[in-house]
């Protein structure tokens, strides 16, 4: 199945793609991937809003629903974040190039990220999920996971909804490395904290099953190192 399922000239209105949300959940999960190369073609507001509406169905800590979503379409705003993205990618991309060796899979990932970095202003929509409330500056992993656990389930819902409707999407954080710049660009109040970005667009390339380690190789029973399911795959 091609990612651009209706072709470059196909109907991509909300009315044309909303029925795709009936895609079986396992199919959406099995074929979801970080899709960074997207077309500059417009994405309907109703498609974006529906994805976010489904994101709001996710659980959140104490049912606080302490989230806000900034939808970025303005080219100048995207350009400001593109500059931040390129600054950080000049560091991370260089490290990746040195570490990838002759690994073709890693080279493919780095190439896709590099494309997104260079074409960031052309991406039609960028969604910025934010948490509302005081930052929990706690030194423990448990405290940090509690804080971010209130929004990342909604981000996954957003990604799955985008996949079902045929959109390409990815979760990124590098453009937000400077909280000062991010707040200024988005006009965020002090108590609203950007957590990540989800670029959305009609993708290039193909969907297909992702390559992952066998489940039995990463699951431990009771204590780390106990792997009774190694080599086992559920039917």
N, C-alpha and C positions, 0 to 999 in steps of 0.2 A: 504494500500500500504506500503510495507516495505521500509525503508529508503535505505537500500542496495538493490536497485531494481533489480539488475542483479545477486545478490548472490556473495559470496566471489571469485568465479572463473570466473565471467562474464567479458565481454569485456568492459573496461572502457577507451578506447582510445577516443580521441576527435571526430574522425569520427563516433564512436558508440553512443556518447551522444549529439552531437551538435544539432540534430533535436529536442531534448527535449526543446530547447529554444522557441519552438512554444507553449509551455504550456500556457493556458489562464492566463492572468494577475491576475484575481481574485483568481484562484486556487493557484497560487504561493503565493499570499498574505495571503490567508486563511490558508495555511499549512506551512508558514515560521515560524521557531522557532529557538532559539539559540540551535544549536546542538554541544555539546562539546565532546562527546565520539565518536572518529573516529578511523578507522583502520590505521595502519602504512603503508599501501599500497601506492605506488607512484600515483601521480596525474600528468597527461601529462602537459608539458609546455603550449601547445596550449590551453588547457582547462583554465588554470590560466590566460593566456594572453587574451583569449576571455572574461573572466569575467571582467578583468580590462578594456578591450576595451569598454565594455558596461558601466562600471563605468564612463568612460570619456564622455558619452553622457549626463550626468546629468548637470543641470544648475549650474553655479558658479557665484559668485559676480562680476558684471561688465564684465562678460565673461572673467575673468582674467585667468582661467584655471591654477591657481597657485598651481598645485599639482604634486607630484612625488610619485611613489609606489615602495617600496623595497620588493622584493620577497626573503624570507629567506628559504633556504633549508639546509644550512650547520648545522650539528649537534652541533658543538661547539658554534655557534652563538645562536642557540635555547637554549643550555644549559645555556649560560650567562643570557638570559632572564628568563629562568626557575628559576634561583636562585633569581632574583628580584621578580618574581611572588610568590615564596614560602615565601619570607620575608614578603610581604604585606598580603598574605593569612593567615599567622600565626596570624595576627591582625584581619583582616576582617572576616576570617572564625570563629575565636573564638567569635567575637561579634555575628555573625549569629547564632552560636550554642546556645548562651544564649537567643537570641530573638525568635527563631523558636518555642519554646514551643512544643505543640503537633500538630503543623500544618504540615500535611504530604506533602503538596505542597511545602512548604518552605524547608523541609528536602530533598525533591527530587532535588530541584535546588541546594542546598548546596552540595549534594552528587555529582552532575554532575560537578560542578566547582572544587570540590576537586579532582575528577578524572582527569580533564584537567590539574590541577596544577601538579599532580604527574606524568603525562604521557606527559608533554609538549614537551620533546625532541623527542618523537616518532611521533608527528604530522608531516605529510609529508611536508606541506607548510604553512608558515605564511606570510601574506601580511601586510606590514606596510604602510598605507597611510600617506603622509606627506604634509604639507603646505610650500610653498616657499615664502619667503619675511620676512620683519621685523615683529616680534611679536607685537601685538597691546596691550600694557599693559594699558588697559583702565579699570576704576573701575566700569563701568556701565554694566548691563546685556545686553543692546542693543549692545554695542560695542563688547562684547564677542560673542554674537550670530551672529553678522555680520562676525566676523573672522572665526568661526568654520562652519558657514553656507556655506562657500565656498567649503567644502569638504565632509560634512556628507551626502548630497544628493548622491554623487558618491559612498559612502560606502554602502548606501542602495541599489543602483543599483547593486553593487558587490554582496551583500547578496542575492538579488532576482535572479541574474544570477546563482549563486551557487546553490540555491534551485532548479531552473528549471532543471539544468543539473544533479541533484541528489547528489550534494556535501553537506556535513555538514559544517556549518559555524557559527561563533559567533563573536560579536564585544566585545573586551575586552580592558582594559586600565591599569590594575594593573602592568603588566610587564614593563610598561614605567614610573613607578612612579619616577625614577631617570633620569632626562633629561641628566645629566652628563654621567651616565653609558650608556644610550641609544645612545647618540651621539658617544661615543667612540666605542661601539660594532658595530654600523652600518657605522662608518666613515662619519657621516653627516657633511656637512659644517654648519657654524654658522647660515646661513639664511634658513636652511631646518629643519622644526620642526615636529617630529613624533606626530601624533594625536591619533592613536589607533592601534590595531592589529586585523587582521581577520584570525584566524587559519582555514585552509581548509583541508578536508580529506573525504574519503568515510565513511559514518556514520554507526553506529550500531543502532539498534532499529527500530522505525517506525515513518513515517510522519503521520500527521493527523491534523484535525482542532484544532486550539489553543483555549484555554479558556480565554475569555476576558469579561469585564463588558459590559452590554448592552449600546449601543451608547447613548440612551436617558438619562442614568444615569450620563454621564460625559460631556454632552453638555449643555451650558448655552446660553440664548438669551439676548443679549444687556448688561445685568449686571449679575455678578456672583450671583447664587442662583435662577435665573429665569430659570426653567426647564420645559418648556411646552411639551417636547418630552419624558419625563420620562415614562418608560414602553413601549415606541413605538419603533418598529424595522422596518426599510424599507423592503419591499418585495424584 
